[in-house]
Amino acid sequence: MEFLTDEQVAAYGRFDGEPTRAELERFFFLDDDDLDLVGRHRGEHSRLGFALQLGTVRYLGTFLTDPLDVPWSVVDYLAGKLGIADSSVVKRYTERVPTANEHAREIRAARGYKDFTDPQAGVELRTFLAGRAWTHAEGPVALFGQAVAWLRRHQVLLPGASLLARLVVSVRTEDTERLHQELAGAAARAGHPGQRVGADAATADADVGPEPGAGASQGRRRHRRRRR
């Protein structure tokens, strides 16, 4: 994970500050189906804790080991939506450890969340990232962020940060190899000697943009402009 800072790794799959009002309304709003699901559970602490996990997985893309490790503004917002006057009752939610795990499994089944190991999801994510790497001047950090956003949109639970980082590195390595093949093919068609291929590829790779690792895509764009 050499391209991620310690701070980025620590913030992965966790709340990084207070959600905005717009984020609360988007990810933690409870529609009729949500309220029906929440209402199946007895006790205000149980309903509030369940709603908290439901909103958290939508917002973060993962379930937290400690479901209460959230900004208190989130708890207050959900308590208001559920008509619970004292939001502090949620502190009882983790008194029985299996409860949170049972609720997480229920949410996964009801909302169709998949594991990162799902074969179809893996193929689709890799295809998406390969397309981004080839067509956008994005470095590894930006591509990592795109992967996280894709997983959230498609309701695939986040894997460990190191696993996702290795996927990003693998995709970008394949993208660089593809670029070199394109350059080699272009050089051959133009009648350049073979030794020019390595020089052209090195020039493309050396053009590093604002973010480390973005140069291959930028070099590719110049190459395409020359071909036009």
Backbone bond lengths (Angstrom), bond angles and torsions (degrees), N, CA, C in turn:
res aa  C-N    CA-C-N  psi(-1)  N-CA   C-N-CA  omega(-1)  CA-C   N-CA-C  phi
1 M - - - 1.462 - - 1.522 109.94 -
2 E 1.359 115.72 39.64 1.458 119.00 -174.14 1.523 112.76 -63.68
3 F 1.319 119.04 -20.51 1.467 119.58 -177.84 1.530 112.61 -89.94
4 L 1.331 118.43 -6.49 1.462 121.56 177.07 1.528 109.70 -102.54
5 T 1.328 116.12 137.72 1.462 119.87 176.20 1.528 109.26 -77.90
6 D 1.321 115.96 165.56 1.456 120.30 177.00 1.528 110.82 -60.16
7 E 1.330 116.10 -36.93 1.465 120.16 179.69 1.527 111.26 -65.91
8 Q 1.325 116.53 -39.66 1.463 120.07 179.30 1.521 111.30 -67.07
9 V 1.314 116.92 -38.52 1.464 120.55 177.91 1.526 109.97 -65.93
10 A 1.343 116.56 -41.94 1.466 120.91 -178.73 1.521 111.29 -65.39
11 A 1.335 117.57 -33.00 1.466 121.38 -177.45 1.530 112.53 -84.04
12 Y 1.307 117.89 -11.41 1.458 121.82 -176.44 1.527 111.06 -64.63
13 G 1.331 116.25 126.25 1.457 120.72 177.99 1.509 114.07 68.05
14 R 1.337 117.46 23.68 1.457 121.42 -179.86 1.531 108.82 -137.72
15 F 1.320 115.92 164.67 1.452 119.93 174.40 1.525 108.80 -72.20
16 D 1.314 115.69 128.30 1.453 121.35 178.84 1.528 108.04 -113.24
17 G 1.325 115.59 74.76 1.455 120.96 -176.28 1.522 111.43 94.52
18 E 1.325 115.33 -174.59 1.458 122.07 -177.53 1.528 110.94 -79.98
19 P 1.325 118.46 132.66 1.472 119.31 172.70 1.525 110.13 -64.27
20 T 1.314 116.46 147.49 1.453 120.31 175.99 1.522 109.40 -73.70
21 R 1.321 115.25 167.69 1.468 119.19 177.36 1.521 110.45 -59.99
22 A 1.325 116.02 -40.48 1.473 119.64 179.42 1.525 110.94 -62.65
23 E 1.335 117.46 -38.79 1.465 120.81 178.85 1.524 110.86 -68.50
24 L 1.329 116.77 -38.33 1.465 119.35 176.52 1.526 110.35 -60.29
25 E 1.322 116.22 -44.82 1.464 120.16 -178.23 1.522 111.70 -68.20
26 R 1.314 116.72 -30.70 1.465 120.31 -178.00 1.523 112.96 -80.03
27 F 1.332 116.16 -45.00 1.462 119.51 -171.34 1.530 114.29 -101.27
28 F 1.315 117.53 -23.95 1.458 119.43 -174.07 1.533 113.11 -113.14
29 F 1.323 116.72 -0.72 1.464 119.33 175.27 1.528 108.73 -64.72
30 L 1.323 116.40 139.53 1.468 121.49 -178.47 1.524 109.51 -107.95
31 D 1.331 116.45 112.18 1.464 119.18 176.85 1.529 109.13 -84.08
32 D 1.317 116.18 -174.68 1.470 119.42 -175.49 1.521 112.22 -61.77
33 D 1.334 116.31 -39.81 1.468 119.07 178.96 1.527 111.05 -65.08
34 D 1.322 115.94 -40.32 1.468 119.87 178.04 1.527 110.55 -62.85
35 L 1.333 115.52 -45.34 1.467 119.80 -178.50 1.524 111.26 -63.05
36 D 1.329 115.80 -35.74 1.463 119.46 177.34 1.525 110.45 -64.93
37 L 1.321 116.21 -41.60 1.463 121.08 179.90 1.527 110.77 -66.17
38 V 1.317 115.43 -45.21 1.467 120.22 179.48 1.527 111.42 -64.42
39 G 1.329 115.95 -38.84 1.458 121.01 -175.23 1.511 115.21 -68.69
40 R 1.314 117.86 -8.07 1.459 121.26 178.35 1.533 111.82 -75.78
41 H 1.316 116.29 -8.83 1.463 119.63 -174.41 1.521 110.99 -106.33
42 R 1.323 115.13 143.22 1.463 121.63 -176.16 1.517 111.12 -90.23
43 G 1.299 115.99 141.81 1.455 121.41 176.13 1.520 111.92 91.55
44 E 1.337 115.43 136.21 1.457 119.06 -178.98 1.527 111.80 -61.35
45 H 1.330 116.90 -39.50 1.462 119.46 -179.24 1.525 111.38 -64.12
46 S 1.326 116.49 -36.23 1.454 120.78 -179.88 1.524 111.24 -71.13
47 R 1.320 116.89 -42.58 1.468 120.39 179.20 1.523 111.23 -66.72
48 L 1.320 116.48 -41.91 1.464 119.69 179.93 1.529 110.94 -67.33
49 G 1.321 117.13 -42.01 1.463 120.06 178.12 1.513 112.14 -63.75
50 F 1.345 116.40 -40.05 1.458 120.53 178.47 1.521 109.88 -62.92
51 A 1.349 116.82 -46.75 1.466 121.11 179.68 1.524 110.64 -61.47
52 L 1.317 116.28 -36.00 1.459 120.78 179.21 1.532 110.61 -63.66
53 Q 1.315 117.42 -43.16 1.463 120.58 178.23 1.531 111.27 -67.87
54 L 1.325 116.21 -36.85 1.465 120.75 179.36 1.525 110.79 -62.45
55 G 1.333 116.46 -45.17 1.456 119.80 179.07 1.521 112.77 -72.52
56 T 1.328 116.11 -36.47 1.462 120.71 -178.15 1.515 111.85 -62.48
57 V 1.330 117.60 -44.29 1.462 119.36 -178.20 1.524 110.91 -68.36
58 R 1.323 117.32 -29.71 1.468 119.22 175.44 1.529 110.76 -70.14
59 Y 1.332 116.05 -37.72 1.456 120.87 -175.91 1.529 112.58 -79.15
60 L 1.317 116.68 -44.79 1.463 121.06 -175.55 1.521 113.62 -95.71
61 G 1.326 116.84 -26.72 1.455 119.44 -174.84 1.510 113.02 86.89
62 T 1.325 117.08 13.12 1.459 121.10 -179.99 1.521 109.33 -158.61
63 F 1.319 116.07 161.44 1.465 121.87 172.45 1.520 108.20 -92.48
64 L 1.309 116.06 140.90 1.457 120.89 179.47 1.527 111.43 -84.42
65 T 1.318 116.41 144.83 1.462 120.59 174.73 1.523 110.24 -58.42
66 D 1.322 115.48 -42.19 1.464 121.70 172.94 1.523 107.47 -109.18
67 P 1.321 118.35 103.80 1.467 120.88 -176.60 1.521 113.96 -59.94
68 L 1.336 116.98 -18.19 1.461 120.47 -178.38 1.530 112.75 -93.94
69 D 1.317 117.15 5.15 1.465 121.19 179.26 1.532 109.08 -82.70
70 V 1.325 115.24 64.01 1.462 122.61 -174.81 1.532 108.69 -136.12
71 P 1.327 117.49 157.23 1.468 119.09 173.52 1.529 110.28 -61.57
72 W 1.330 115.98 141.02 1.464 118.71 -175.69 1.525 112.21 -65.47
73 S 1.323 117.81 -22.75 1.462 120.49 177.79 1.525 111.09 -61.16
74 V 1.327 116.76 -30.51 1.465 120.93 178.14 1.526 109.68 -68.84
75 V 1.329 115.99 -43.69 1.468 120.76 179.17 1.528 109.98 -61.80
76 D 1.324 116.54 -46.63 1.466 120.55 -179.68 1.532 111.49 -61.63
77 Y 1.317 116.18 -40.86 1.465 120.27 179.98 1.527 110.70 -61.13
78 L 1.323 116.96 -47.53 1.466 120.68 -178.78 1.521 111.76 -68.86
79 A 1.328 116.70 -37.39 1.464 119.59 177.29 1.525 110.01 -59.79
80 G 1.324 116.67 -40.49 1.456 120.16 177.47 1.514 112.20 -63.14
81 K 1.316 117.03 -40.49 1.466 120.81 179.88 1.527 111.41 -67.24
82 L 1.327 116.65 -28.40 1.465 120.68 -178.41 1.531 112.60 -96.22
83 G 1.310 117.19 0.12 1.457 120.34 179.56 1.515 113.07 69.91
84 I 1.333 116.32 30.88 1.461 121.36 179.23 1.526 108.11 -98.27
85 A 1.330 116.14 115.82 1.463 120.69 -173.22 1.530 112.42 -70.64
86 D 1.318 117.00 -38.48 1.464 121.16 -176.77 1.531 109.21 -109.88
87 S 1.333 116.00 98.38 1.463 119.62 -176.83 1.527 112.83 -67.95
88 S 1.330 117.51 -16.43 1.469 119.89 -178.70 1.532 112.62 -68.31
89 V 1.338 117.85 -11.25 1.468 119.62 178.26 1.524 111.05 -61.61
90 V 1.357 116.82 -20.70 1.456 119.93 -178.00 1.527 111.61 -63.51
91 K 1.323 117.67 -19.43 1.466 120.54 179.67 1.524 111.73 -62.46
92 R 1.328 116.61 -21.39 1.469 120.18 177.35 1.533 112.04 -78.53
93 Y 1.312 116.54 -11.09 1.465 120.83 -172.98 1.526 112.54 -60.55
94 T 1.308 117.23 -34.70 1.461 120.35 -176.02 1.525 113.36 -96.10
95 E 1.320 117.17 9.95 1.464 119.72 178.50 1.522 110.80 -63.72
96 R 1.307 116.42 -35.88 1.470 121.78 176.24 1.526 107.46 -107.77
97 V 1.323 116.41 105.04 1.460 122.32 -172.07 1.535 113.42 -56.02
98 P 1.343 120.02 -44.71 1.466 118.93 -176.98 1.528 114.30 -62.96
99 T 1.336 118.18 -21.53 1.462 120.50 -175.27 1.522 112.24 -57.99
100 A 1.328 116.99 -49.51 1.465 120.31 -178.27 1.523 111.30 -61.44
101 N 1.337 117.50 -39.75 1.462 120.62 179.25 1.525 111.18 -66.74
102 E 1.322 116.47 -40.02 1.465 120.36 177.80 1.523 110.70 -63.40
103 H 1.320 116.40 -41.84 1.457 120.51 179.27 1.525 111.35 -66.14
104 A 1.323 116.96 -38.85 1.468 120.34 178.19 1.523 110.77 -61.65
105 R 1.315 116.73 -42.54 1.473 120.08 178.47 1.527 110.33 -64.76
106 E 1.324 116.86 -39.01 1.456 120.60 178.58 1.528 111.10 -63.48
107 I 1.316 116.68 -42.66 1.467 120.96 179.31 1.525 110.58 -65.14
108 R 1.317 116.30 -42.65 1.474 120.05 178.69 1.523 110.80 -58.59
109 A 1.313 116.38 -44.66 1.466 120.18 -178.41 1.523 111.20 -69.39
110 A 1.321 116.75 -42.52 1.463 120.65 -176.09 1.521 112.40 -71.29
111 R 1.316 117.51 -33.14 1.469 121.19 -175.77 1.525 113.86 -106.82
112 G 1.307 117.53 0.96 1.460 120.85 172.77 1.516 116.09 74.89
113 Y 1.323 117.73 29.94 1.464 119.40 177.53 1.524 110.29 -71.90
114 K 1.330 115.10 141.80 1.460 121.76 -178.28 1.529 109.87 -116.25
115 D 1.330 115.45 156.70 1.456 121.01 173.93 1.524 110.13 -78.28
116 F 1.310 115.90 156.32 1.461 121.44 177.58 1.528 111.14 -61.79
117 T 1.322 116.91 -23.98 1.463 121.36 -178.63 1.523 112.93 -79.22
118 D 1.340 117.69 -3.13 1.455 120.64 178.22 1.537 108.97 -58.74
119 P 1.342 118.96 123.33 1.475 120.93 -173.74 1.528 113.60 -58.99
120 Q 1.320 116.75 -45.43 1.462 119.44 -178.04 1.528 111.16 -64.53
121 A 1.329 116.34 -42.72 1.461 120.07 178.80 1.527 110.59 -61.78
122 G 1.338 116.37 -39.41 1.459 119.87 179.48 1.515 112.68 -62.16
123 V 1.335 116.11 -43.36 1.471 120.53 179.18 1.524 110.53 -64.81
124 E 1.328 116.30 -44.42 1.462 120.06 -177.37 1.531 111.61 -66.30
125 L 1.336 117.05 -39.45 1.460 119.72 178.53 1.524 110.64 -65.43
126 R 1.311 117.15 -44.52 1.476 119.96 -179.29 1.521 110.80 -63.35
127 T 1.332 116.78 -39.33 1.464 120.51 177.81 1.524 110.59 -63.02
128 F 1.338 115.88 -42.82 1.461 120.63 178.91 1.524 110.88 -61.70
129 L 1.333 117.06 -47.46 1.454 120.89 -177.86 1.525 111.56 -66.08
130 A 1.324 117.10 -37.67 1.465 120.20 178.38 1.532 110.27 -63.29
131 G 1.327 115.95 -39.57 1.461 119.47 177.72 1.518 111.89 -64.68
132 R 1.342 116.63 -42.72 1.466 120.59 178.43 1.530 110.44 -63.58
133 A 1.317 116.65 -44.61 1.459 120.28 -177.55 1.524 111.70 -62.28
134 W 1.337 116.62 -35.17 1.463 120.69 -176.38 1.528 112.80 -79.42
135 T 1.316 117.69 -32.17 1.463 120.64 -171.42 1.530 114.46 -106.76
136 H 1.346 118.63 -10.58 1.464 120.93 -177.79 1.529 110.65 -124.26
137 A 1.313 114.81 146.47 1.467 120.25 177.79 1.524 109.32 -83.80
138 E 1.322 117.10 69.06 1.460 122.50 -176.68 1.520 110.76 -114.61
139 G 1.315 115.97 135.42 1.444 120.79 174.09 1.517 111.19 -83.10
140 P 1.314 118.24 -177.49 1.465 121.22 -174.84 1.525 114.25 -64.56
141 V 1.342 118.00 -35.22 1.462 119.40 -179.60 1.529 110.22 -65.77
142 A 1.334 116.33 -44.55 1.465 120.03 178.62 1.525 110.65 -63.93
143 L 1.327 117.14 -39.65 1.462 120.32 -179.86 1.530 110.35 -68.02
144 F 1.313 116.74 -35.45 1.469 121.14 175.56 1.528 109.63 -61.64
145 G 1.324 117.15 -44.13 1.460 121.10 177.57 1.517 112.13 -62.48
146 Q 1.324 116.97 -38.65 1.461 120.92 176.81 1.527 110.90 -63.71
147 A 1.323 116.60 -37.24 1.465 120.68 178.55 1.522 110.79 -64.96
148 V 1.336 117.09 -43.68 1.466 121.25 179.10 1.531 109.56 -61.77
149 A 1.334 116.80 -45.14 1.463 120.29 -179.38 1.530 111.17 -62.84
150 W 1.332 116.73 -39.74 1.473 120.46 179.06 1.524 110.28 -63.52
151 L 1.316 117.16 -44.41 1.467 121.19 -179.56 1.523 110.90 -60.95
152 R 1.329 117.37 -41.83 1.460 120.27 178.65 1.525 110.84 -64.25
153 R 1.336 116.24 -45.82 1.477 119.83 -178.51 1.516 111.74 -60.61
154 H 1.311 116.54 -36.79 1.469 120.74 -174.64 1.526 112.60 -98.37
155 Q 1.324 116.62 11.61 1.467 122.92 174.87 1.534 111.97 55.07
156 V 1.322 113.49 47.40 1.462 121.06 172.94 1.526 106.36 -110.23
157 L 1.318 116.94 122.72 1.465 120.81 -176.09 1.530 111.31 -63.79
158 L 1.324 115.79 137.42 1.458 120.78 -178.12 1.527 110.99 -60.67
159 P 1.333 116.74 137.71 1.467 120.10 171.75 1.525 109.12 -84.64
160 G 1.315 116.66 -174.74 1.457 119.51 173.39 1.523 110.27 -63.85
161 A 1.321 116.82 152.32 1.462 120.56 -176.96 1.527 111.74 -60.44
162 S 1.324 117.47 -38.99 1.465 120.11 -178.14 1.521 111.59 -65.63
163 L 1.326 117.63 -37.39 1.460 121.39 179.49 1.522 110.46 -65.48
164 L 1.323 116.96 -43.80 1.461 119.94 179.82 1.527 110.86 -68.82
165 A 1.326 116.98 -36.59 1.462 120.96 177.92 1.532 110.59 -63.08
166 R 1.331 117.73 -40.29 1.466 120.43 178.91 1.520 111.00 -64.55
167 L 1.326 116.89 -36.00 1.460 119.79 177.26 1.530 110.14 -63.82
168 V 1.321 116.96 -43.70 1.461 121.21 179.27 1.530 110.64 -60.77
169 V 1.322 117.36 -44.92 1.463 121.30 178.89 1.523 110.29 -61.71
170 S 1.326 117.17 -42.07 1.457 121.27 -179.70 1.525 111.42 -62.87
171 V 1.323 116.35 -43.85 1.467 120.71 -179.86 1.525 110.76 -64.52
172 R 1.331 117.33 -42.58 1.458 120.37 -178.82 1.534 111.23 -69.52
173 T 1.328 117.38 -32.17 1.462 120.30 176.01 1.526 110.38 -64.27
174 E 1.329 116.06 -44.24 1.456 120.12 177.85 1.533 110.79 -64.09
175 D 1.325 116.18 -36.15 1.459 120.45 179.57 1.528 110.68 -65.50
176 T 1.334 117.17 -41.20 1.463 120.61 178.46 1.520 111.00 -65.28
177 E 1.318 117.27 -41.24 1.463 120.71 178.17 1.523 110.58 -63.19
178 R 1.319 116.21 -39.31 1.461 120.15 177.77 1.530 110.75 -64.00
179 L 1.331 116.95 -39.85 1.451 121.01 177.68 1.521 110.95 -61.39
180 H 1.314 116.79 -45.29 1.464 120.46 179.28 1.525 111.23 -60.71
181 Q 1.337 116.45 -39.07 1.463 119.70 177.36 1.525 111.37 -64.72
182 E 1.348 115.79 -39.55 1.466 119.96 177.40 1.525 110.36 -62.34
183 L 1.324 116.57 -44.47 1.454 120.92 -179.83 1.526 111.11 -64.67
184 A 1.327 115.48 -40.40 1.459 119.30 178.99 1.518 110.52 -63.73
185 G 1.337 116.31 -42.89 1.449 119.82 178.71 1.518 111.81 -63.99
186 A 1.341 116.75 -41.49 1.458 120.67 179.70 1.519 110.88 -64.79
187 A 1.348 116.12 -41.12 1.457 119.90 179.41 1.523 111.04 -64.42
188 A 1.331 116.62 -40.69 1.462 120.34 -179.77 1.524 110.71 -64.95
189 R 1.339 116.40 -41.64 1.469 119.50 -179.74 1.527 111.81 -67.48
190 A 1.342 116.21 -30.46 1.452 120.26 -179.69 1.523 112.63 -85.46
191 G 1.328 116.57 -4.25 1.449 120.66 177.77 1.511 113.85 80.61
192 H 1.369 118.11 18.96 1.460 120.14 177.74 1.523 109.70 -72.33
193 P 1.322 117.29 148.53 1.465 120.01 172.65 1.518 109.92 -62.80
194 G 1.301 116.40 155.52 1.458 121.16 -176.28 1.509 113.71 -59.59
195 Q 1.358 116.48 -30.80 1.452 116.57 -176.91 1.521 112.75 -69.30
196 R 1.348 118.98 -18.36 1.444 120.24 179.11 1.526 111.99 -71.50
197 V 1.323 116.70 -22.94 1.458 119.98 -178.31 1.520 110.83 -60.08
198 G 1.344 116.62 -48.20 1.457 119.94 -179.70 1.515 111.70 -62.88
199 A 1.345 117.40 -37.54 1.459 119.96 179.85 1.515 111.43 -66.79
200 D 1.354 116.39 -42.73 1.468 119.70 178.93 1.516 110.95 -62.71
201 A 1.342 117.40 -42.98 1.464 120.83 -178.90 1.517 110.62 -65.17
202 A 1.340 115.78 -41.10 1.461 118.73 -179.61 1.522 111.29 -64.32
203 T 1.352 115.72 -38.15 1.469 119.63 178.27 1.516 110.92 -62.81
204 A 1.348 116.69 -41.75 1.461 120.10 179.70 1.512 111.12 -65.16
205 D 1.329 117.50 -42.88 1.463 120.83 -177.82 1.521 112.00 -69.41
206 A 1.357 116.50 -28.65 1.459 118.62 -176.14 1.510 113.20 -77.62
207 D 1.324 117.41 -14.65 1.465 120.58 -177.11 1.514 109.91 -81.28
208 V 1.324 117.44 77.28 1.458 122.42 -176.63 1.510 109.41 -83.64
209 G 1.337 116.43 129.69 1.460 122.38 -177.68 1.505 111.58 -86.90
210 P 1.367 116.22 -155.24 1.464 121.08 -176.79 1.519 113.69 -59.22
211 E 1.341 116.63 -29.44 1.469 119.28 -177.79 1.512 109.09 -116.11
212 P 1.314 119.47 136.56 1.464 121.85 178.60 1.517 110.52 -54.53
213 G 1.336 115.57 132.61 1.464 119.60 177.03 1.495 113.69 96.03
214 A 1.325 120.20 -4.39 1.459 121.34 -175.91 1.516 112.02 -88.89
215 G 1.336 118.89 -5.54 1.455 121.01 -170.83 1.499 114.66 -64.95
216 A 1.350 118.68 -33.79 1.453 119.97 -177.27 1.510 111.32 -59.85
217 S 1.311 117.13 -42.67 1.453 120.66 -179.42 1.518 110.79 -66.66
218 Q 1.354 118.08 -39.11 1.445 120.73 179.97 1.521 110.61 -68.16
219 G 1.345 116.26 -41.33 1.455 119.29 176.71 1.514 111.00 -60.97
220 R 1.343 116.22 -37.54 1.453 120.83 178.48 1.516 111.15 -61.46
221 R 1.333 116.30 -39.51 1.467 119.74 -179.09 1.535 110.83 -64.78
222 R 1.358 117.77 -41.97 1.451 119.92 178.21 1.511 110.60 -63.80
223 H 1.332 115.41 -39.12 1.458 120.19 178.97 1.519 110.58 -60.41
224 R 1.334 115.74 -42.81 1.462 119.00 -179.65 1.523 111.74 -67.40
225 R 1.364 117.14 -35.16 1.452 119.50 177.71 1.531 110.12 -65.15
226 R 1.350 117.28 -38.97 1.463 119.63 178.33 1.536 111.05 -63.94
227 R 1.340 115.18 -35.71 1.467 118.87 -178.76 1.505 111.37 -70.33
228 R 1.352 117.98 -28.62 1.462 119.93 177.12 1.542 111.02 -66.51
